Amino acid sequence: MNVKTVAASVALIAIFGLTGCASTSDIQSLKDQVAQAQSTADSAAKDAADAKAAAAAAQATADEAKAKAMETDDKLNRMFKKSMYK
């Protein structure tokens, strides 16, 4: 169980404790709201996971570009040194 589910459960218990007897429709309405909140939280978690994966892919691309740039820099330095000896 995650924090949001626990918080929603505690909220439901508190509401029931404060209001006394609630009708079945009130309880169903609250359950529907909790289900909607859980659905929203699940969707947000999926979006966050997708963003994390995209960031990891971008980091990998940046690391590859950096390695290529360093290779090119080394190659240019060798060419420059070679031309200086001629």
PDB file as gemmi writes it, atoms N, CA and C in Angstrom:
CRYST1    1.000    1.000    1.000  90.00  90.00  90.00 P 1                      
ATOM      1  N   MET A   1       0.841  -1.172   0.000  1.00  0.00           N  
ATOM      2  CA  MET A   1       0.000   0.000   0.000  1.00  0.00           C  
ATOM      3  C   MET A   1       0.893   1.244   0.000  1.00  0.00           C  
ATOM      4  N   ASN A   2       0.537   2.201  -0.835  1.00  0.00           N  
ATOM      5  CA  ASN A   2       1.356   3.400  -0.872  1.00  0.00           C  
ATOM      6  C   ASN A   2       0.763   4.491   0.016  1.00  0.00           C  
ATOM      7  N   VAL A   3       1.469   5.574   0.100  1.00  0.00           N  
ATOM      8  CA  VAL A   3       1.100   6.657   1.005  1.00  0.00           C  
ATOM      9  C   VAL A   3      -0.264   7.243   0.652  1.00  0.00           C  
ATOM     10  N   LYS A   4      -0.535   7.396  -0.625  1.00  0.00           N  
ATOM     11  CA  LYS A   4      -1.814   7.996  -1.032  1.00  0.00           C  
ATOM     12  C   LYS A   4      -2.986   7.109  -0.633  1.00  0.00           C  
ATOM     13  N   THR A   5      -2.821   5.805  -0.785  1.00  0.00           N  
ATOM     14  CA  THR A   5      -3.895   4.888  -0.406  1.00  0.00           C  
ATOM     15  C   THR A   5      -4.142   4.945   1.094  1.00  0.00           C  
ATOM     16  N   VAL A   6      -3.051   4.963   1.856  1.00  0.00           N  
ATOM     17  CA  VAL A   6      -3.183   5.044   3.316  1.00  0.00           C  
ATOM     18  C   VAL A   6      -3.846   6.359   3.711  1.00  0.00           C  
ATOM     19  N   ALA A   7      -3.420   7.447   3.094  1.00  0.00           N  
ATOM     20  CA  ALA A   7      -3.999   8.755   3.410  1.00  0.00           C  
ATOM     21  C   ALA A   7      -5.487   8.785   3.065  1.00  0.00           C  
ATOM     22  N   ALA A   8      -5.840   8.206   1.938  1.00  0.00           N  
ATOM     23  CA  ALA A   8      -7.249   8.172   1.546  1.00  0.00           C  
ATOM     24  C   ALA A   8      -8.056   7.330   2.529  1.00  0.00           C  
ATOM     25  N   SER A   9      -7.487   6.217   2.950  1.00  0.00           N  
ATOM     26  CA  SER A   9      -8.179   5.366   3.929  1.00  0.00           C  
ATOM     27  C   SER A   9      -8.374   6.086   5.251  1.00  0.00           C  
ATOM     28  N   VAL A  10      -7.346   6.773   5.713  1.00  0.00           N  
ATOM     29  CA  VAL A  10      -7.446   7.533   6.963  1.00  0.00           C  
ATOM     30  C   VAL A  10      -8.491   8.634   6.824  1.00  0.00           C  
ATOM     31  N   ALA A  11      -8.520   9.286   5.676  1.00  0.00           N  
ATOM     32  CA  ALA A  11      -9.513  10.339   5.447  1.00  0.00           C  
ATOM     33  C   ALA A  11     -10.925   9.763   5.493  1.00  0.00           C  
ATOM     34  N   LEU A  12     -11.108   8.610   4.878  1.00  0.00           N  
ATOM     35  CA  LEU A  12     -12.428   7.971   4.910  1.00  0.00           C  
ATOM     36  C   LEU A  12     -12.841   7.628   6.336  1.00  0.00           C  
ATOM     37  N   ILE A  13     -11.930   7.072   7.094  1.00  0.00           N  
ATOM     38  CA  ILE A  13     -12.230   6.712   8.484  1.00  0.00           C  
ATOM     39  C   ILE A  13     -12.566   7.958   9.295  1.00  0.00           C  
ATOM     40  N   ALA A  14     -11.808   9.022   9.083  1.00  0.00           N  
ATOM     41  CA  ALA A  14     -12.062  10.268   9.811  1.00  0.00           C  
ATOM     42  C   ALA A  14     -13.432  10.837   9.451  1.00  0.00           C  
ATOM     43  N   ILE A  15     -13.765  10.793   8.187  1.00  0.00           N  
ATOM     44  CA  ILE A  15     -15.072  11.313   7.756  1.00  0.00           C  
ATOM     45  C   ILE A  15     -16.193  10.503   8.387  1.00  0.00           C  
ATOM     46  N   PHE A  16     -16.047   9.187   8.358  1.00  0.00           N  
ATOM     47  CA  PHE A  16     -17.071   8.332   8.966  1.00  0.00           C  
ATOM     48  C   PHE A  16     -17.174   8.589  10.465  1.00  0.00           C  
ATOM     49  N   GLY A  17     -16.058   8.785  11.110  1.00  0.00           N  
ATOM     50  CA  GLY A  17     -16.063   9.043  12.555  1.00  0.00           C  
ATOM     51  C   GLY A  17     -16.712  10.363  12.897  1.00  0.00           C  
ATOM     52  N   LEU A  18     -16.503  11.366  12.067  1.00  0.00           N  
ATOM     53  CA  LEU A  18     -17.043  12.695  12.344  1.00  0.00           C  
ATOM     54  C   LEU A  18     -18.516  12.826  11.959  1.00  0.00           C  
ATOM     55  N   THR A  19     -18.919  12.122  10.928  1.00  0.00           N  
ATOM     56  CA  THR A  19     -20.299  12.284  10.460  1.00  0.00           C  
ATOM     57  C   THR A  19     -21.262  11.264  11.050  1.00  0.00           C  
ATOM     58  N   GLY A  20     -20.753  10.277  11.697  1.00  0.00           N  
ATOM     59  CA  GLY A  20     -21.631   9.254  12.266  1.00  0.00           C  
ATOM     60  C   GLY A  20     -22.112   8.327  11.180  1.00  0.00           C  
ATOM     61  N   CYS A  21     -23.372   8.110  11.110  1.00  0.00           N  
ATOM     62  CA  CYS A  21     -23.937   7.197  10.108  1.00  0.00           C  
ATOM     63  C   CYS A  21     -23.986   7.901   8.760  1.00  0.00           C  
ATOM     64  N   ALA A  22     -23.472   7.234   7.764  1.00  0.00           N  
ATOM     65  CA  ALA A  22     -23.516   7.773   6.411  1.00  0.00           C  
ATOM     66  C   ALA A  22     -24.340   6.825   5.559  1.00  0.00           C  
ATOM     67  N   SER A  23     -24.985   7.383   4.581  1.00  0.00           N  
ATOM     68  CA  SER A  23     -25.808   6.547   3.709  1.00  0.00           C  
ATOM     69  C   SER A  23     -24.914   5.741   2.770  1.00  0.00           C  
ATOM     70  N   THR A  24     -25.481   4.726   2.177  1.00  0.00           N  
ATOM     71  CA  THR A  24     -24.741   3.881   1.246  1.00  0.00           C  
ATOM     72  C   THR A  24     -24.271   4.689   0.046  1.00  0.00           C  
ATOM     73  N   SER A  25     -25.085   5.614  -0.404  1.00  0.00           N  
ATOM     74  CA  SER A  25     -24.686   6.435  -1.558  1.00  0.00           C  
ATOM     75  C   SER A  25     -23.519   7.350  -1.195  1.00  0.00           C  
ATOM     76  N   ASP A  26     -23.495   7.850   0.043  1.00  0.00           N  
ATOM     77  CA  ASP A  26     -22.366   8.675   0.486  1.00  0.00           C  
ATOM     78  C   ASP A  26     -21.082   7.855   0.503  1.00  0.00           C  
ATOM     79  N   ILE A  27     -21.191   6.647   1.012  1.00  0.00           N  
ATOM     80  CA  ILE A  27     -20.019   5.772   1.077  1.00  0.00           C  
ATOM     81  C   ILE A  27     -19.542   5.438  -0.330  1.00  0.00           C  
ATOM     82  N   GLN A  28     -20.465   5.136  -1.217  1.00  0.00           N  
ATOM     83  CA  GLN A  28     -20.096   4.812  -2.595  1.00  0.00           C  
ATOM     84  C   GLN A  28     -19.461   6.017  -3.277  1.00  0.00           C  
ATOM     85  N   SER A  29     -19.989   7.193  -3.012  1.00  0.00           N  
ATOM     86  CA  SER A  29     -19.420   8.414  -3.584  1.00  0.00           C  
ATOM     87  C   SER A  29     -17.978   8.605  -3.120  1.00  0.00           C  
ATOM     88  N   LEU A  30     -17.737   8.387  -1.850  1.00  0.00           N  
ATOM     89  CA  LEU A  30     -16.375   8.515  -1.325  1.00  0.00           C  
ATOM     90  C   LEU A  30     -15.453   7.456  -1.918  1.00  0.00           C  
ATOM     91  N   LYS A  31     -15.953   6.243  -2.058  1.00  0.00           N  
ATOM     92  CA  LYS A  31     -15.145   5.185  -2.667  1.00  0.00           C  
ATOM     93  C   LYS A  31     -14.793   5.547  -4.101  1.00  0.00           C  
ATOM     94  N   ASP A  32     -15.753   6.111  -4.822  1.00  0.00           N  
ATOM     95  CA  ASP A  32     -15.498   6.532  -6.201  1.00  0.00           C  
ATOM     96  C   ASP A  32     -14.438   7.626  -6.250  1.00  0.00           C  
ATOM     97  N   GLN A  33     -14.507   8.558  -5.308  1.00  0.00           N  
ATOM     98  CA  GLN A  33     -13.516   9.633  -5.254  1.00  0.00           C  
ATOM     99  C   GLN A  33     -12.131   9.080  -4.938  1.00  0.00           C  
ATOM    100  N   VAL A  34     -12.067   8.131  -4.031  1.00  0.00           N  
ATOM    101  CA  VAL A  34     -10.783   7.510  -3.690  1.00  0.00           C  
ATOM    102  C   VAL A  34     -10.232   6.760  -4.898  1.00  0.00           C  
ATOM    103  N   ALA A  35     -11.099   6.045  -5.604  1.00  0.00           N  
ATOM    104  CA  ALA A  35     -10.663   5.318  -6.800  1.00  0.00           C  
ATOM    105  C   ALA A  35     -10.147   6.283  -7.862  1.00  0.00           C  
ATOM    106  N   GLN A  36     -10.822   7.410  -8.031  1.00  0.00           N  
ATOM    107  CA  GLN A  36     -10.374   8.414  -8.998  1.00  0.00           C  
ATOM    108  C   GLN A  36      -9.027   8.999  -8.584  1.00  0.00           C  
ATOM    109  N   ALA A  37      -8.868   9.273  -7.301  1.00  0.00           N  
ATOM    110  CA  ALA A  37      -7.591   9.801  -6.809  1.00  0.00           C  
ATOM    111  C   ALA A  37      -6.472   8.789  -7.029  1.00  0.00           C  
ATOM    112  N   GLN A  38      -6.755   7.521  -6.789  1.00  0.00           N  
ATOM    113  CA  GLN A  38      -5.747   6.479  -7.007  1.00  0.00           C  
ATOM    114  C   GLN A  38      -5.390   6.377  -8.479  1.00  0.00           C  
ATOM    115  N   SER A  39      -6.389   6.481  -9.339  1.00  0.00           N  
ATOM    116  CA  SER A  39      -6.148   6.435 -10.780  1.00  0.00           C  
ATOM    117  C   SER A  39      -5.262   7.601 -11.220  1.00  0.00           C  
ATOM    118  N   THR A  40      -5.540   8.771 -10.684  1.00  0.00           N  
ATOM    119  CA  THR A  40      -4.727   9.947 -11.000  1.00  0.00           C  
ATOM    120  C   THR A  40      -3.293   9.763 -10.510  1.00  0.00           C  
ATOM    121  N   ALA A  41      -3.138   9.223  -9.321  1.00  0.00           N  
ATOM    122  CA  ALA A  41      -1.798   8.980  -8.774  1.00  0.00           C  
ATOM    123  C   ALA A  41      -1.044   7.953  -9.615  1.00  0.00           C  
ATOM    124  N   ASP A  42      -1.729   6.903 -10.043  1.00  0.00           N  
ATOM    125  CA  ASP A  42      -1.099   5.888 -10.886  1.00  0.00           C  
ATOM    126  C   ASP A  42      -0.660   6.484 -12.217  1.00  0.00           C  
ATOM    127  N   SER A  43      -1.500   7.336 -12.785  1.00  0.00           N  
ATOM    128  CA  SER A  43      -1.164   7.992 -14.046  1.00  0.00           C  
ATOM    129  C   SER A  43       0.052   8.904 -13.880  1.00  0.00           C  
ATOM    130  N   ALA A  44       0.095   9.631 -12.782  1.00  0.00           N  
ATOM    131  CA  ALA A  44       1.237  10.511 -12.515  1.00  0.00           C  
ATOM    132  C   ALA A  44       2.512   9.695 -12.329  1.00  0.00           C  
ATOM    133  N   ALA A  45       2.413   8.561 -11.664  1.00  0.00           N  
ATOM    134  CA  ALA A  45       3.584   7.705 -11.471  1.00  0.00           C  
ATOM    135  C   ALA A  45       4.090   7.171 -12.808  1.00  0.00           C  
ATOM    136  N   LYS A  46       3.170   6.814 -13.702  1.00  0.00           N  
ATOM    137  CA  LYS A  46       3.571   6.333 -15.024  1.00  0.00           C  
ATOM    138  C   LYS A  46       4.249   7.448 -15.813  1.00  0.00           C  
ATOM    139  N   ASP A  47       3.678   8.646 -15.759  1.00  0.00           N  
ATOM    140  CA  ASP A  47       4.284   9.786 -16.451  1.00  0.00           C  
ATOM    141  C   ASP A  47       5.688  10.063 -15.914  1.00  0.00           C  
ATOM    142  N   ALA A  48       5.858   9.965 -14.610  1.00  0.00           N  
ATOM    143  CA  ALA A  48       7.174  10.188 -14.005  1.00  0.00           C  
ATOM    144  C   ALA A  48       8.167   9.122 -14.457  1.00  0.00           C  
ATOM    145  N   ALA A  49       7.717   7.883 -14.528  1.00  0.00           N  
ATOM    146  CA  ALA A  49       8.595   6.804 -14.986  1.00  0.00           C  
ATOM    147  C   ALA A  49       8.995   7.016 -16.445  1.00  0.00           C  
ATOM    148  N   ASP A  50       8.044   7.457 -17.272  1.00  0.00           N  
ATOM    149  CA  ASP A  50       8.344   7.741 -18.677  1.00  0.00           C  
ATOM    150  C   ASP A  50       9.351   8.885 -18.797  1.00  0.00           C  
ATOM    151  N   ALA A  51       9.176   9.913 -17.985  1.00  0.00           N  
ATOM    152  CA  ALA A  51      10.104  11.049 -18.009  1.00  0.00           C  
ATOM    153  C   ALA A  51      11.498  10.619 -17.563  1.00  0.00           C  
ATOM    154  N   LYS A  52      11.556   9.753 -16.571  1.00  0.00           N  
ATOM    155  CA  LYS A  52      12.851   9.261 -16.089  1.00  0.00           C  
ATOM    156  C   LYS A  52      13.554   8.458 -17.177  1.00  0.00           C  
ATOM    157  N   ALA A  53      12.802   7.636 -17.902  1.00  0.00           N  
ATOM    158  CA  ALA A  53      13.384   6.851 -18.991  1.00  0.00           C  
ATOM    159  C   ALA A  53      13.889   7.762 -20.108  1.00  0.00           C  
ATOM    160  N   ALA A  54      13.124   8.796 -20.425  1.00  0.00           N  
ATOM    161  CA  ALA A  54      13.546   9.743 -21.463  1.00  0.00           C  
ATOM    162  C   ALA A  54      14.801  10.495 -21.032  1.00  0.00           C  
ATOM    163  N   ALA A  55      14.873  10.855 -19.770  1.00  0.00           N  
ATOM    164  CA  ALA A  55      16.059  11.549 -19.260  1.00  0.00           C  
ATOM    165  C   ALA A  55      17.285  10.640 -19.315  1.00  0.00           C  
ATOM    166  N   ALA A  56      17.101   9.372 -19.003  1.00  0.00           N  
ATOM    167  CA  ALA A  56      18.216   8.424 -19.067  1.00  0.00           C  
ATOM    168  C   ALA A  56      18.705   8.268 -20.503  1.00  0.00           C  
ATOM    169  N   ALA A  57      17.779   8.220 -21.452  1.00  0.00           N  
ATOM    170  CA  ALA A  57      18.159   8.116 -22.861  1.00  0.00           C  
ATOM    171  C   ALA A  57      18.899   9.370 -23.314  1.00  0.00           C  
ATOM    172  N   ALA A  58      18.433  10.526 -22.877  1.00  0.00           N  
ATOM    173  CA  ALA A  58      19.103  11.784 -23.231  1.00  0.00           C  
ATOM    174  C   ALA A  58      20.506  11.835 -22.632  1.00  0.00           C  
ATOM    175  N   GLN A  59      20.648  11.348 -21.402  1.00  0.00           N  
ATOM    176  CA  GLN A  59      21.968  11.331 -20.759  1.00  0.00           C  
ATOM    177  C   GLN A  59      22.919  10.410 -21.519  1.00  0.00           C  
ATOM    178  N   ALA A  60      22.418   9.262 -21.959  1.00  0.00           N  
ATOM    179  CA  ALA A  60      23.248   8.329 -22.722  1.00  0.00           C  
ATOM    180  C   ALA A  60      23.706   8.970 -24.030  1.00  0.00           C  
ATOM    181  N   THR A  61      22.809   9.677 -24.697  1.00  0.00           N  
ATOM    182  CA  THR A  61      23.161  10.364 -25.942  1.00  0.00           C  
ATOM    183  C   THR A  61      24.198  11.450 -25.685  1.00  0.00           C  
ATOM    184  N   ALA A  62      24.024  12.199 -24.609  1.00  0.00           N  
ATOM    185  CA  ALA A  62      24.981  13.255 -24.268  1.00  0.00           C  
ATOM    186  C   ALA A  62      26.348  12.663 -23.934  1.00  0.00           C  
ATOM    187  N   ASP A  63      26.366  11.554 -23.215  1.00  0.00           N  
ATOM    188  CA  ASP A  63      27.638  10.906 -22.884  1.00  0.00           C  
ATOM    189  C   ASP A  63      28.351  10.424 -24.141  1.00  0.00           C  
ATOM    190  N   GLU A  64      27.578   9.886 -25.080  1.00  0.00           N  
ATOM    191  CA  GLU A  64      28.155   9.426 -26.344  1.00  0.00           C  
ATOM    192  C   GLU A  64      28.723  10.603 -27.136  1.00  0.00           C  
ATOM    193  N   ALA A  65      27.996  11.707 -27.175  1.00  0.00           N  
ATOM    194  CA  ALA A  65      28.471  12.897 -27.890  1.00  0.00           C  
ATOM    195  C   ALA A  65      29.743  13.442 -27.247  1.00  0.00           C  
ATOM    196  N   LYS A  66      29.795  13.417 -25.930  1.00  0.00           N  
ATOM    197  CA  LYS A  66      30.995  13.893 -25.223  1.00  0.00           C  
ATOM    198  C   LYS A  66      32.195  13.014 -25.561  1.00  0.00           C  
ATOM    199  N   ALA A  67      31.989  11.712 -25.590  1.00  0.00           N  
ATOM    200  CA  ALA A  67      33.080  10.797 -25.922  1.00  0.00           C  
ATOM    201  C   ALA A  67      33.583  11.050 -27.339  1.00  0.00           C  
ATOM    202  N   LYS A  68      32.658  11.258 -28.278  1.00  0.00           N  
ATOM    203  CA  LYS A  68      33.051  11.542 -29.669  1.00  0.00           C  
ATOM    204  C   LYS A  68      33.821  12.862 -29.756  1.00  0.00           C  
ATOM    205  N   ALA A  69      33.376  13.860 -29.010  1.00  0.00           N  
ATOM    206  CA  ALA A  69      34.059  15.155 -29.021  1.00  0.00           C  
ATOM    207  C   ALA A  69      35.473  15.023 -28.463  1.00  0.00           C  
ATOM    208  N   MET A  70      35.621  14.246 -27.416  1.00  0.00           N  
ATOM    209  CA  MET A  70      36.957  14.047 -26.836  1.00  0.00           C  
ATOM    210  C   MET A  70      37.855  13.289 -27.809  1.00  0.00           C  
ATOM    211  N   GLU A  71      37.298  12.311 -28.519  1.00  0.00           N  
ATOM    212  CA  GLU A  71      38.051  11.580 -29.540  1.00  0.00           C  
ATOM    213  C   GLU A  71      38.536  12.533 -30.624  1.00  0.00           C  
ATOM    214  N   THR A  72      37.640  13.384 -31.088  1.00  0.00           N  
ATOM    215  CA  THR A  72      37.979  14.343 -32.137  1.00  0.00           C  
ATOM    216  C   THR A  72      39.041  15.318 -31.650  1.00  0.00           C  
ATOM    217  N   ASP A  73      38.925  15.773 -30.419  1.00  0.00           N  
ATOM    218  CA  ASP A  73      39.912  16.689 -29.848  1.00  0.00           C  
ATOM    219  C   ASP A  73      41.286  16.029 -29.788  1.00  0.00           C  
ATOM    220  N   ASP A  74      41.325  14.783 -29.345  1.00  0.00           N  
ATOM    221  CA  ASP A  74      42.601  14.064 -29.293  1.00  0.00           C  
ATOM    222  C   ASP A  74      43.202  13.912 -30.684  1.00  0.00           C  
ATOM    223  N   LYS A  75      42.339  13.591 -31.645  1.00  0.00           N  
ATOM    224  CA  LYS A  75      42.807  13.414 -33.019  1.00  0.00           C  
ATOM    225  C   LYS A  75      43.375  14.725 -33.567  1.00  0.00           C  
ATOM    226  N   LEU A  76      42.691  15.833 -33.307  1.00  0.00           N  
ATOM    227  CA  LEU A  76      43.176  17.140 -33.772  1.00  0.00           C  
ATOM    228  C   LEU A  76      44.491  17.514 -33.096  1.00  0.00           C  
ATOM    229  N   ASN A  77      44.609  17.224 -31.820  1.00  0.00           N  
ATOM    230  CA  ASN A  77      45.867  17.508 -31.117  1.00  0.00           C  
ATOM    231  C   ASN A  77      47.017  16.705 -31.709  1.00  0.00           C  
ATOM    232  N   ARG A  78      46.786  15.441 -32.019  1.00  0.00           N  
ATOM    233  CA  ARG A  78      47.843  14.623 -32.635  1.00  0.00           C  
ATOM    234  C   ARG A  78      48.223  15.177 -34.005  1.00  0.00           C  
ATOM    235  N   MET A  79      47.214  15.592 -34.780  1.00  0.00           N  
ATOM    236  CA  MET A  79      47.492  16.154 -36.105  1.00  0.00           C  
ATOM    237  C   MET A  79      48.287  17.450 -35.980  1.00  0.00           C  
ATOM    238  N   PHE A  80      47.941  18.285 -35.007  1.00  0.00           N  
ATOM    239  CA  PHE A  80      48.649  19.548 -34.815  1.00  0.00           C  
ATOM    240  C   PHE A  80      50.096  19.286 -34.413  1.00  0.00           C  
ATOM    241  N   LYS A  81      50.294  18.378 -33.474  1.00  0.00           N  
ATOM    242  CA  LYS A  81      51.664  18.061 -33.040  1.00  0.00           C  
ATOM    243  C   LYS A  81      52.474  17.493 -34.191  1.00  0.00           C  
ATOM    244  N   LYS A  82      51.849  16.653 -35.000  1.00  0.00           N  
ATOM    245  CA  LYS A  82      52.538  16.060 -36.139  1.00  0.00           C  
ATOM    246  C   LYS A  82      52.945  17.143 -37.135  1.00  0.00           C  
ATOM    247  N   SER A  83      52.068  18.126 -37.355  1.00  0.00           N  
ATOM    248  CA  SER A  83      52.392  19.198 -38.302  1.00  0.00           C  
ATOM    249  C   SER A  83      53.491  20.102 -37.751  1.00  0.00           C  
ATOM    250  N   MET A  84      53.608  20.210 -36.440  1.00  0.00           N  
ATOM    251  CA  MET A  84      54.643  21.053 -35.840  1.00  0.00           C  
ATOM    252  C   MET A  84      56.029  20.426 -36.002  1.00  0.00           C  
ATOM    253  N   TYR A  85      56.100  19.105 -36.089  1.00  0.00           N  
ATOM    254  CA  TYR A  85      57.387  18.428 -36.230  1.00  0.00           C  
ATOM    255  C   TYR A  85      57.898  18.460 -37.658  1.00  0.00           C  
ATOM    256  N   LYS A  86      57.064  18.814 -38.600  1.00  0.00           N  
ATOM    257  CA  LYS A  86      57.487  18.829 -40.005  1.00  0.00           C  
ATOM    258  C   LYS A  86      58.186  20.093 -40.360  1.00  0.00           C  
TER     259      LYS A  86                                                      
END                                                                             
